[in-house]
Amino acid sequence: MAYIRTETLVDTTPERAWDALRDWGALHERLAAGFVTNTTIDGGDRIVTFGDGSVVRERLVALDEAARRLSWSIVGGPYEHHNGSAQVFAESDGRTRFVWIADVLPDALADRTTAMMELGTSAIRRTLEGDRVRGG
């Protein structure tokens, strides 16, 4: 099983970052604008459309307010197994550390998943910092 981790420092408060992360249906607007172009809620799942045109169904696994952590699974392909989580941490200087982790099978999808997560992490930083600049 491939283990993939990305992280970035974001010039925004952990409260703002968590508020955007926990907004399950607004991924394309509040957290990863451009990287994700649309999010549609279907029952408890969200259907996510990425900038490259790929579409996945994500199922919410857990939302932990105290830990500021969200976890989900991609269901129905292309993975045999996918578990993702994202969490925000307060830094001593007032910024936020954003950590995104995924465990995936098959291993053959690890390189593509890593590349997507790196692009996504950059988009998250830009989106959250843009939110700060706009005063959101």
C-alpha positions as CSV (number, residue, x, y, z in Angstrom):
1,M,0.0,0.0,0.0
2,A,1.3,3.4,-0.9
3,Y,1.5,6.1,1.8
4,I,1.5,9.7,0.5
5,R,1.9,12.8,2.6
6,T,1.9,16.5,1.7
7,E,2.1,19.5,3.9
8,T,2.3,23.2,3.6
9,L,2.4,26.3,5.7
10,V,-0.5,28.6,5.1
11,D,-0.6,32.3,5.9
12,T,-4.1,32.1,7.6
13,T,-5.5,31.2,11.0
14,P,-6.2,27.5,11.8
15,E,-9.8,28.5,12.5
16,R,-10.2,29.8,8.9
17,A,-8.4,26.8,7.4
18,W,-10.6,24.4,9.4
19,D,-13.8,26.2,8.5
20,A,-12.9,25.8,4.8
21,L,-11.8,22.1,5.2
22,R,-14.8,21.0,7.1
23,D,-17.2,22.6,4.5
24,W,-17.7,19.2,2.7
25,G,-19.8,20.6,-0.2
26,A,-17.6,23.7,-1.0
27,L,-14.3,22.0,-1.8
28,H,-14.1,23.8,-5.2
29,E,-14.9,27.2,-3.8
30,R,-13.4,27.4,-0.3
31,L,-10.4,25.0,-0.2
32,A,-9.0,24.0,-3.5
33,A,-10.3,26.4,-6.1
34,G,-9.0,25.6,-9.6
35,F,-7.6,22.2,-8.6
36,V,-11.2,21.1,-8.0
37,T,-13.8,22.7,-10.4
38,N,-17.0,21.3,-9.0
39,T,-18.4,19.5,-6.0
40,T,-21.9,18.0,-5.9
41,I,-23.4,16.4,-2.8
42,D,-25.1,13.0,-3.4
43,G,-26.5,11.7,-0.1
44,G,-23.5,11.8,2.3
45,D,-21.0,11.5,-0.6
46,R,-19.5,14.3,-2.6
47,I,-18.9,14.0,-6.3
48,V,-15.6,15.8,-7.1
49,T,-14.6,17.1,-10.5
50,F,-10.9,18.0,-10.9
51,G,-9.4,20.5,-13.2
52,D,-8.0,17.7,-15.4
53,G,-11.6,16.4,-15.9
54,S,-11.4,13.4,-13.7
55,V,-14.3,12.7,-11.4
56,V,-14.4,10.7,-8.1
57,R,-17.0,9.9,-5.5
58,E,-15.7,10.6,-1.9
59,R,-17.4,9.2,1.2
60,L,-17.0,11.1,4.4
61,V,-15.5,8.8,7.1
62,A,-15.0,11.2,10.0
63,L,-15.1,14.9,10.9
64,D,-13.2,15.6,14.2
65,E,-13.9,19.1,15.4
66,A,-11.4,18.9,18.3
67,A,-8.5,17.6,16.2
68,R,-9.5,19.7,13.1
69,R,-9.3,16.6,11.0
70,L,-11.4,15.3,8.2
71,S,-11.1,11.8,6.7
72,W,-12.7,10.3,3.6
73,S,-12.5,7.4,1.2
74,I,-12.8,7.4,-2.6
75,V,-15.3,4.7,-3.6
76,G,-16.2,3.2,-6.9
77,G,-12.7,3.4,-8.5
78,P,-10.1,3.9,-9.7
79,Y,-8.6,2.7,-6.4
80,E,-9.0,-0.8,-4.8
81,H,-8.5,1.1,-1.5
82,H,-8.3,4.8,-0.7
83,N,-8.3,6.5,2.6
84,G,-7.5,10.2,2.8
85,S,-7.3,12.6,5.6
86,A,-6.5,16.3,6.0
87,Q,-5.8,18.1,9.2
88,V,-4.9,21.7,10.2
89,F,-2.4,22.6,13.0
90,A,-1.7,25.9,14.6
91,E,1.8,27.2,14.2
92,S,3.4,29.4,16.9
93,D,3.5,32.4,14.5
94,G,-0.2,32.3,13.9
95,R,0.0,30.5,10.5
96,T,-1.5,27.1,9.8
97,R,0.2,23.8,8.9
98,F,-2.0,21.9,6.5
99,V,-1.3,18.1,6.3
100,W,-2.9,15.8,3.7
101,I,-2.4,12.0,3.8
102,A,-3.6,9.2,1.6
103,D,-3.2,5.4,1.7
104,V,-3.9,3.9,-1.7
105,L,-4.0,0.6,-3.6
106,P,-2.8,-0.4,-6.1
107,D,0.7,0.9,-5.7
108,A,0.7,1.6,-9.4
109,L,-1.5,4.7,-8.7
110,A,1.0,6.2,-6.2
111,D,2.9,8.4,-8.6
112,R,-0.2,9.9,-10.2
113,T,-1.8,10.3,-6.8
114,T,1.3,12.0,-5.4
115,A,1.4,14.5,-8.3
116,M,-2.3,15.3,-7.8
117,M,-1.9,15.8,-4.1
118,E,1.1,18.1,-4.7
119,L,-1.0,20.2,-7.1
120,G,-3.9,20.1,-4.7
121,T,-1.8,21.2,-1.8
122,S,-0.5,24.2,-3.7
123,A,-4.1,25.1,-4.7
124,I,-5.2,24.8,-1.0
125,R,-2.5,27.2,0.1
126,R,-3.4,29.7,-2.7
127,T,-7.1,29.5,-1.9
128,L,-6.7,29.9,1.8
129,E,-4.3,32.7,1.5
130,G,-6.5,34.4,-1.0
131,D,-9.4,34.1,1.4
132,R,-7.2,35.9,4.0
133,V,-6.4,38.7,1.5
134,R,-10.1,39.1,0.7
135,G,-10.9,39.2,4.4
136,G,-13.1,36.1,4.3
